[in-house]
C-alpha cells in the first residue's frame, strides 16, 4: 500500500537539485466501514486513498505541491518550484536524523478481522440497545483501517510507520409522540476493542432518560460528563493552545505562560506516545518526534502545541504537533488531549447538588466566540439533578459560558476518566456556575 522508499528518494533528489531544502511526505490508507441504518445493515465499503506532498525551501521561501492517487508525481517538484515564488518565508530547517520513541500503533488483528465479524459486532450492539428500549432506531458504523506514513528530507531525516485503526460509533433516536430522544457514543483505538462498553454507555443514557424533568432558567452548577467535556470545551481549548492562534495574537492565552489561569486542581497535556492511542505516532507529519507536552500544570499555563514553521516564527522549537489533512500543508494540531484525573466520584458530584444539570451532548456549542473561549448551545442530552438525585432528562434547554471562567474555578474533577473518540481522555468536570436557559425563558 505504501509507496516504495526508492520513489520517495527519487522525488527528494529531484527537489534537492532546485532548492536549498526539500521534504517528501506520503500517506496511504485502506479503510472498511460497515454501516447500519435504522437497525439494519446498509452497506460494506472499501476505501483506498494515497497522496504524496513535496515541500521545498527555495530562495528562502516555501513551495508546496501535492498529488493524490499516485498521479502527477513527475510534476510535483515543478509545481512546488512555481508556488515558491509566492510562498511565505521559511525561517526553519527540516529535522535532521534523530531517534523516535517506540509507540505501538499497529495491531495485526485489526487488519485480519473478517467482515462477518464486524457485521456481527454491529448487530450485537443494536440488539442490546433495542432490547433495552424497543422503540430506538439506531445508525451504527464499525470501521477498520490500516495506513502507512513516510517522510524523508534533505537534512537526512527519514521515518516510516504503519498504523491500524478500529472504531465503533452508534447514534440512537427514540420518538415518543412529540418527544425526540437522542443518544449515542463512539470509541476509536489502534487495536481491537470490546463493544460491550459502547452498548453499556448508550443503555445507561436510555435508562437515565426514561423520565423528563424541568430545570430552572438561571445560573446553575453543571456536571460535564466526558462526552460533555468533548462537545463543550474541546474546540475552544484546542484554539487557545494552538501556536498558530498564539502567533496571530488571537489566543486568550497569549503572553500568559507561567500564569495561573485555571483551577489549581486542573492539569492538561497532549500526548502522542500513548500505546495504541487513535492519534498516537512516533513522529509527526514533519518528522519531528512525538512527545508528551505539558499545557497546564496545576492551573498554570506551561506550553502551546507547535509545528516547524509556527515554532520558528515564535522563536522556539516544534513540539512535534505538525499535522496534515489529506496530505496538505502542515499546521499545528493536538494529538491526544489528556485531562488529569481528580479525586471526586461522579456519585459524590451528583449528591452535592441541590439543583443542577448533567450535560452529555451539546449541539451548536462552537457557534460562539471560540477565540474568546465562549460556548453556547442546545443540550441534546442532559439530566436534571434535584436534592442529590438524577430525576429525569431535560428538554428545550440551552447552556452558555466561557471556558476560561468555567475552568478557572471547579467544584471537583472526576476520578474516573475515559476516552472520547480517541482524541480526548477526560474525567467528568463539576462546574459551579454555567448559565442555563429554557424554552420561553
C-alpha positions as CSV (number, residue, x, y, z in Angstrom):
1,X,0.0,0.0,0.0
2,X,2.8,2.4,0.8
3,X,4.9,4.0,-1.9
4,X,8.4,2.5,-2.3
5,X,11.1,4.4,-0.4
6,X,13.1,4.4,-3.6
7,X,10.4,6.5,-5.3
8,X,10.3,9.0,-2.5
9,X,14.1,9.3,-2.5
10,X,14.0,9.9,-6.3
11,X,11.5,12.7,-5.8
12,X,13.6,14.1,-3.0
13,X,16.7,14.1,-5.1
14,X,14.9,16.0,-7.9
15,X,13.7,18.6,-5.3
16,X,17.2,19.0,-3.8
17,X,18.5,19.9,-7.2
18,X,16.4,23.0,-7.4
19,X,16.1,24.0,-3.7
20,X,18.1,24.7,-0.6
21,X,15.9,22.3,1.4
22,X,13.3,19.7,0.5
23,X,10.9,17.2,2.1
24,X,8.7,14.5,0.7
25,X,5.7,13.1,2.6
26,X,3.5,10.3,1.7
27,X,0.4,8.7,3.3
28,X,-1.7,5.8,2.1
29,X,-4.7,4.2,3.7
30,X,-7.3,1.5,3.3
31,X,-10.5,1.5,5.4
32,X,-13.5,-0.6,5.5
33,X,-16.6,0.9,7.1
34,X,-19.6,-1.4,7.8
35,X,-22.7,0.8,8.1
36,X,-26.0,0.0,9.7
37,X,-29.0,2.3,9.2
38,X,-32.4,2.1,11.0
39,X,-31.2,-1.1,12.8
40,X,-30.4,-2.9,9.6
41,X,-27.1,-3.5,7.7
42,X,-26.9,-0.9,4.9
43,X,-23.6,-1.4,3.2
44,X,-20.0,-2.5,3.4
45,X,-17.4,-0.4,1.6
46,X,-13.6,-0.4,1.0
47,X,-11.9,2.9,0.5
48,X,-8.3,3.5,-0.5
49,X,-6.6,6.8,-0.5
50,X,-3.0,7.9,-1.1
51,X,-1.1,11.2,-1.5
52,X,2.4,12.5,-1.9
53,X,3.4,16.0,-0.9
54,X,6.6,17.9,-1.7
55,X,7.7,20.9,0.3
56,X,10.8,22.9,-0.6
57,X,12.6,26.0,0.6
58,X,13.8,27.9,-2.5
59,X,15.5,31.3,-2.1
60,X,14.2,31.3,1.5
61,X,10.5,30.8,0.5
62,X,8.3,27.8,1.0
63,X,7.0,25.9,-2.1
64,X,4.4,23.2,-1.8
65,X,2.6,20.7,-4.1
66,X,0.6,17.6,-3.5
67,X,-0.8,14.8,-5.7
68,X,-3.4,12.1,-4.9
69,X,-3.7,8.6,-6.1
70,X,-0.2,8.3,-7.4
71,X,-0.8,10.7,-10.3
72,X,1.3,13.6,-11.5
73,X,4.3,12.6,-9.3
74,X,6.7,13.6,-12.1
75,X,5.5,17.2,-12.0
76,X,5.4,17.6,-8.2
77,X,8.8,19.3,-7.9
78,X,8.0,21.7,-10.8
79,X,4.7,22.7,-9.1
80,X,6.5,23.2,-5.8
81,X,9.0,25.5,-7.5
82,X,6.2,27.5,-9.1
83,X,4.5,28.1,-5.7
84,X,7.7,29.0,-4.0
85,X,7.7,32.3,-5.9
86,X,4.8,33.4,-3.9
87,X,5.4,31.3,-0.8
88,X,5.9,32.5,2.8
89,X,9.4,33.0,4.2
90,X,10.6,29.7,5.8
91,X,12.8,30.6,8.7
92,X,13.1,26.9,9.7
93,X,15.1,23.8,8.8
94,X,13.7,20.4,8.3
95,X,14.6,18.0,11.2
96,X,17.9,16.1,11.0
97,X,18.1,12.4,11.8
98,X,17.1,11.6,15.3
99,X,15.7,8.7,17.4
100,X,11.9,8.3,17.6
101,X,10.1,7.0,20.6
102,X,8.8,3.4,20.4
103,X,5.0,3.9,20.2
104,X,2.8,0.9,19.4
105,X,0.2,2.0,16.9
106,X,-0.3,-1.2,14.8
107,X,-2.3,-4.3,15.7
108,X,-2.3,-7.0,13.0
109,X,-5.6,-8.4,14.5
110,X,-7.3,-5.3,13.1
111,X,-6.3,-6.0,9.5
112,X,-7.2,-9.6,9.9
113,X,-10.7,-9.0,11.3
114,X,-13.2,-10.6,9.0
115,X,-16.1,-8.6,7.5
116,X,-18.5,-11.1,9.0
117,X,-17.1,-10.4,12.5
118,X,-17.6,-6.7,12.0
119,X,-21.2,-7.2,10.9
120,X,-21.8,-9.5,13.9
121,X,-20.4,-6.9,16.3
122,X,-22.6,-4.2,14.9
123,X,-25.7,-6.4,15.1
124,X,-25.0,-7.4,18.7
125,X,-24.7,-3.7,19.8
126,X,-28.0,-2.9,18.1
127,X,-29.7,-5.9,19.6
128,X,-28.6,-5.0,23.1
129,X,-29.7,-1.4,22.7
130,X,-33.1,-2.1,21.2
131,X,-33.8,-4.8,23.8
132,X,-33.4,-2.2,26.4
133,X,-35.6,0.4,24.5
134,X,-37.6,-1.3,21.8
135,X,-38.6,2.0,20.1
136,X,-35.0,3.1,19.5
137,X,-33.8,3.4,15.9
138,X,-30.0,3.0,15.6
139,X,-27.5,4.1,13.0
140,X,-24.1,2.4,13.6
141,X,-20.7,2.1,12.0
142,X,-17.9,-0.3,12.6
143,X,-14.7,0.6,10.8
144,X,-11.3,-1.0,10.5
145,X,-8.3,0.5,8.6
146,X,-4.6,0.4,8.0
147,X,-2.5,3.4,7.0
148,X,1.2,3.9,6.2
149,X,3.1,7.2,6.7
150,X,6.6,8.1,5.3
151,X,8.7,11.2,5.4
152,X,12.2,12.0,4.0
153,X,14.0,15.3,3.8
154,X,17.3,16.9,2.6
155,X,18.7,17.0,6.1
156,X,18.9,13.2,6.2
157,X,15.7,12.9,8.3
158,X,13.7,9.8,7.5
159,X,10.9,7.8,9.1
160,X,8.1,5.4,8.3
161,X,5.4,3.6,10.3
162,X,2.2,1.7,9.9
163,X,-1.0,2.4,11.9
164,X,-4.1,0.3,12.4
165,X,-7.4,1.7,13.4
166,X,-10.7,0.2,14.7
167,X,-13.7,2.4,15.6
168,X,-17.2,2.0,16.7
169,X,-20.0,4.6,16.7
170,X,-23.7,4.4,17.4
171,X,-26.5,7.0,17.3
172,X,-30.0,6.2,18.5
173,X,-33.2,8.1,18.2
174,X,-36.5,7.3,20.1
175,X,-39.7,9.2,19.2
176,X,-42.5,9.4,21.7
177,X,-45.4,11.5,20.4
178,X,-43.7,14.9,20.1
179,X,-40.7,14.0,22.2
180,X,-37.5,13.1,20.4
181,X,-34.7,11.5,22.4
182,X,-31.1,11.3,21.0
183,X,-28.5,9.0,22.5
184,X,-25.1,7.9,21.2
185,X,-21.4,7.3,21.8
186,X,-18.3,6.2,19.9
187,X,-14.8,4.9,20.6
188,X,-11.7,4.7,18.5
189,X,-8.4,2.9,19.1
190,X,-5.4,1.4,17.2
191,X,-6.3,-2.1,18.3
192,X,-9.4,-4.3,18.7
193,X,-12.0,-3.2,21.3
194,X,-14.7,-4.7,23.4
195,X,-18.0,-3.5,22.0
196,X,-19.8,-4.1,25.3
197,X,-18.6,-0.8,26.7
198,X,-20.2,1.2,23.9
199,X,-23.5,-0.6,24.3
200,X,-23.4,-0.1,28.0
201,X,-22.9,3.6,27.6
202,X,-25.9,4.0,25.3
203,X,-28.1,1.8,27.6
204,X,-27.1,3.9,30.6
205,X,-28.2,7.1,28.7
206,X,-31.5,5.5,27.8
207,X,-32.1,4.4,31.4
208,X,-31.4,7.9,32.8
209,X,-33.6,9.5,30.1
210,X,-36.8,7.5,30.9
211,X,-38.3,10.3,32.9
212,X,-38.4,14.0,31.9
213,X,-37.8,17.0,34.2
214,X,-37.8,20.8,34.0
215,X,-34.7,22.7,35.1
216,X,-34.6,26.3,36.3
217,X,-33.5,29.0,33.8
218,X,-30.7,30.6,35.8
219,X,-27.0,30.1,36.7
220,X,-26.7,26.5,37.9
221,X,-23.9,24.1,38.8
222,X,-23.3,21.7,35.9
223,X,-21.5,18.4,35.6
224,X,-19.9,17.9,32.2
225,X,-19.5,14.1,31.6
226,X,-16.6,13.1,29.4
227,X,-18.8,13.3,26.4
228,X,-20.0,16.8,27.6
229,X,-16.4,18.0,28.0
230,X,-15.7,17.0,24.4
231,X,-18.8,18.7,23.0
232,X,-18.4,21.9,25.0
233,X,-14.8,22.6,25.9
234,X,-12.5,20.8,23.4
235,X,-12.8,23.2,20.5
236,X,-12.1,26.4,22.5
237,X,-9.2,24.7,24.3
238,X,-7.7,23.5,21.1
239,X,-7.8,27.0,19.7
240,X,-6.4,28.6,22.8
241,X,-3.3,26.3,23.0
242,X,-2.6,26.3,19.2
243,X,0.7,28.0,18.4
244,X,-0.9,29.3,15.2
245,X,-3.6,31.2,17.2
246,X,-1.0,32.5,19.6
247,X,1.2,33.7,16.7
248,X,-1.8,35.5,15.2
249,X,-2.5,37.2,18.5
250,X,-5.9,35.7,18.7
251,X,-5.4,33.3,21.6
252,X,-6.7,34.3,25.1
253,X,-3.6,32.7,26.5
254,X,-1.0,34.7,24.5
255,X,1.6,36.2,26.8
256,X,0.3,34.1,29.8
257,X,2.9,31.4,30.0
258,X,3.7,30.8,33.7
259,X,0.5,32.4,34.8
260,X,-2.2,30.6,36.8
261,X,-5.3,30.8,34.5
262,X,-7.1,27.7,35.5
263,X,-8.2,26.0,38.8
264,X,-5.2,24.7,40.7
265,X,-6.5,21.1,40.5
266,X,-6.5,21.2,36.7
267,X,-3.7,19.8,34.6
268,X,-3.7,19.3,30.8
269,X,-1.3,17.8,28.4
270,X,-1.0,16.5,24.9
271,X,0.5,13.1,24.4
272,X,1.3,11.4,21.1
273,X,3.2,8.5,22.7
274,X,0.3,6.5,24.2
275,X,0.4,3.0,23.0
276,X,-2.5,2.2,20.6
277,X,-3.9,5.7,21.0
278,X,-6.0,6.5,18.0
279,X,-4.0,9.7,17.3
280,X,-0.6,8.5,18.6
281,X,2.6,8.4,16.5
282,X,6.4,8.0,16.8
283,X,6.8,11.3,14.8
284,X,4.5,13.9,13.4
285,X,3.8,14.7,9.8
286,X,7.1,16.7,9.6
287,X,9.3,14.0,11.0
288,X,9.6,15.6,14.5
289,X,9.5,13.0,17.3
290,X,6.1,12.7,19.2
291,X,6.2,13.6,22.9
292,X,4.2,14.3,26.0
293,X,3.6,18.0,26.0
294,X,2.5,19.7,29.2
295,X,0.0,22.5,28.6
296,X,-1.4,23.3,32.1
297,X,0.3,22.2,35.3
298,X,-1.9,22.7,38.5
299,X,-3.7,25.6,36.8
300,X,-0.5,27.2,35.4
301,X,-0.2,27.6,31.6
302,X,3.1,25.8,30.6
303,X,3.1,25.5,26.8
304,X,1.5,25.5,23.4
305,X,1.5,23.0,20.6
306,X,3.6,23.9,17.5
307,X,4.7,22.8,14.1
308,X,8.0,23.7,12.5
309,X,7.0,27.0,10.8
310,X,4.9,28.3,13.7
311,X,7.7,27.4,16.2
312,X,10.3,29.3,14.1
313,X,8.1,32.4,13.9
314,X,7.7,32.3,17.7
315,X,11.5,31.8,18.2
316,X,11.3,28.3,19.6
317,X,11.2,24.6,18.6
318,X,8.5,22.4,17.2
319,X,6.7,20.3,19.8
320,X,6.0,17.5,17.3
321,X,2.5,18.6,16.5
322,X,2.7,19.2,12.8
323,X,-0.4,17.6,11.1
324,X,-1.5,17.4,7.5
325,X,-5.2,17.0,6.5
326,X,-5.5,14.9,3.3
327,X,-1.8,15.3,2.6
328,X,-2.0,19.1,2.7
329,X,0.5,21.6,4.2
330,X,1.3,21.1,7.9
331,X,-0.5,23.0,10.6
332,X,-0.2,22.7,14.4
333,X,-2.8,20.2,15.8
334,X,-3.4,18.3,19.0
335,X,-2.7,14.5,19.0
336,X,-4.5,13.4,22.2
337,X,-5.6,15.9,24.8
338,X,-5.4,14.5,28.3
339,X,-7.2,16.0,31.3
340,X,-5.7,14.9,34.6
341,X,-7.9,12.9,36.9
342,X,-9.1,14.3,40.2
343,X,-10.4,12.6,43.4
344,X,-14.1,13.1,43.3
345,X,-16.5,10.3,42.3
346,X,-19.4,11.0,39.9
347,X,-21.8,10.0,42.6
348,X,-20.4,12.5,45.0
349,X,-20.8,15.3,42.4
350,X,-24.4,14.4,42.0
351,X,-25.1,14.2,45.7
352,X,-23.5,17.6,46.2
353,X,-26.1,19.3,44.1
354,X,-29.4,20.8,45.4
355,X,-30.4,21.7,41.8
356,X,-28.2,21.3,38.8
357,X,-27.7,19.8,35.4
358,X,-25.7,16.9,34.0
359,X,-24.6,17.5,30.3
360,X,-23.8,14.7,28.0
361,X,-24.2,16.2,24.5
362,X,-24.5,19.8,23.2
363,X,-25.1,20.9,19.7
364,X,-24.0,24.3,18.4
365,X,-21.5,24.9,21.2
366,X,-19.0,26.1,18.6
367,X,-21.2,28.9,17.3
368,X,-20.0,31.5,19.9
369,X,-16.7,33.4,20.1
370,X,-14.5,30.4,20.3
371,X,-11.3,32.5,20.2
372,X,-12.5,34.3,23.4
373,X,-13.4,30.9,24.9
374,X,-17.2,31.4,24.7
375,X,-19.5,28.5,24.2
376,X,-23.3,28.1,24.0
377,X,-25.7,25.6,22.5
378,X,-28.7,23.3,22.9
379,X,-28.4,20.4,25.3
380,X,-29.1,17.4,23.1
381,X,-28.9,15.1,26.1
382,X,-28.8,16.2,29.7
383,X,-30.4,15.4,33.0
384,X,-31.7,17.4,35.9
385,X,-30.4,16.8,39.4
386,X,-32.6,17.6,42.4
387,X,-31.5,17.1,46.0
388,X,-28.7,14.9,45.1
389,X,-30.6,12.6,42.7
390,X,-31.0,12.4,39.0
391,X,-34.7,12.9,38.3
392,X,-35.0,13.0,34.6
393,X,-34.0,14.2,31.2
394,X,-34.3,17.9,30.3
395,X,-35.8,19.2,27.1
396,X,-35.6,22.6,25.3
397,X,-32.6,23.6,27.4
398,X,-29.5,25.6,26.5
399,X,-26.3,26.4,28.2
400,X,-23.8,29.2,27.7
401,X,-20.5,30.2,29.3
402,X,-16.8,30.8,28.9
403,X,-14.2,28.0,29.0
404,X,-11.7,30.1,31.0
405,X,-14.3,31.1,33.6
406,X,-15.6,27.6,33.9
407,X,-12.2,26.0,34.2
408,X,-10.9,28.8,36.4
409,X,-12.9,27.6,39.4
410,X,-14.1,24.0,39.6
411,X,-16.0,22.2,42.4
412,X,-14.4,18.9,41.5
413,X,-12.7,16.8,38.9
414,X,-13.7,13.2,38.5
415,X,-11.5,10.3,39.4
416,X,-12.8,8.0,36.5
417,X,-11.6,9.2,33.1
418,X,-12.4,7.7,29.7
419,X,-11.5,8.2,26.0
420,X,-13.9,10.2,23.8
421,X,-13.5,9.5,20.0
422,X,-9.8,8.7,20.5
423,X,-8.9,12.4,20.7
424,X,-9.7,13.3,24.4
425,X,-9.1,11.4,27.6
426,X,-11.0,13.1,30.4
427,X,-13.0,12.6,33.6
428,X,-16.2,14.4,34.4
429,X,-15.8,18.1,35.5
430,X,-18.0,19.6,38.2
431,X,-18.5,23.3,37.3
432,X,-20.0,25.7,39.9
433,X,-21.7,28.2,37.5
434,X,-23.0,27.9,34.0
435,X,-25.9,29.9,32.5
436,X,-28.9,27.7,31.8
437,X,-31.9,28.8,29.7
438,X,-35.1,27.0,28.8
439,X,-37.7,27.5,26.0
440,X,-39.8,30.5,26.8
441,X,-37.4,31.8,29.5
